[in-house]
Structure formats: C-alpha cells, structure tokens
C-alpha cells in the first residue's frame, strides 16, 4: 500500500517538475543589477519605468542577499532575491534592475524577497520618486529632508550627497508626501 501511495505522489509531482524545467528553458533575458554597493541609484521608491525597450525596475532589497535573478513567465517579469549563505543583514538598500529587449506593453513585474514574500512592483509614471535612507528613528525630529533637490528622507545625523538635478517627481508637496519617522525608520509617507 505504501508503495502505491509513493508512486501516486511521484506521478502527481512529475508534471510540475517538467513544467518548471520547461519554463527555465524559455527565452534568455538580458539584464543587469546595480546598487547596494559603490554605485548609487537614482530612485529610493520601488517601481518601474519602460523606455525604448528597457525596463528599469527599482527594488528595495537586503544589503547582504547574495544574488538578484530575473525570470520571465508569460507577461510577468519576476525579480528574485536569493540568499544561499544565510547571512542576512539588518539593512536594506536600493538596487536597479535593467531588463533589455522588452517588447510587451502589457506586463506585470513582481519582486520576491529572500523570505519568499512576493509583491507586485508598480509603474513610476506619475508617481513621487524621492527616496528614503530608512535610518533608525524614534521621533520625526530624528529625520530630515536632504539631497540637493530635497528628494531624500534621511536620518538627522546622516550626510547625504546627491547630484543637483530636478525632476517633477521629487516635489514632495505636489504628491502629498512628508519625511517622517514611520515604523522607526526615516521615510517618505
């Protein structure tokens, strides 16, 4: 009886293995990941932009995750944060994923963090694009607006240097955003 149950379980899971393997053999994606290192990214808000076939996705990830990979299934681009050594930090940083050769106009972007939590990433078109350092705080006085264009919500003791460029999406008042202490982190809300 146990043998039949084992065979039945194997028969039920085999199609899933074949389907999963088939999906991996799909089209190769041309992508790169920057951020969480010496290179700074322009945004601090998660979201994506599509311009001339390049899908640029901004994600907040763990500083110590080992790898970011991109997979495509149908019209969904899946950005996956992987950790293989178990060394996760108590810090987050922004990364930018650029996926080249995107032809679809109608697609979905998701981000799966190292814990396996999946969230949908939304378009940045028409959205506030300032960024936060997520510095530890207890009160709103522990946070300040920083950056040459006032686009960064930072800790009161942080020295933030940015390029001096202006984008409409940096206008916190226009989007009803304020820099404050939310969940013990300095961030736009």
Secondary structure as UniProt FT lines:
FT   HELIX           2..24
FT   STRAND          30..35
FT   STRAND          47..51
FT   TURN            52..53
FT   STRAND          54..62
FT   TURN            63..64
FT   STRAND          67..73
FT   TURN            74..75
FT   STRAND          76..82
FT   STRAND          92..100
FT   STRAND          108..112
FT   TURN            114..115
FT   STRAND          118..121
FT   TURN            125..126
FT   STRAND          131..132
FT   HELIX           140..142
FT   STRAND          143..146
FT   TURN            148..149
FT   STRAND          152..155
FT   TURN            156..157
FT   HELIX           168..170
FT   TURN            172..176
FT   STRAND          179..182
FT   TURN            183..184
FT   STRAND          185..188
//
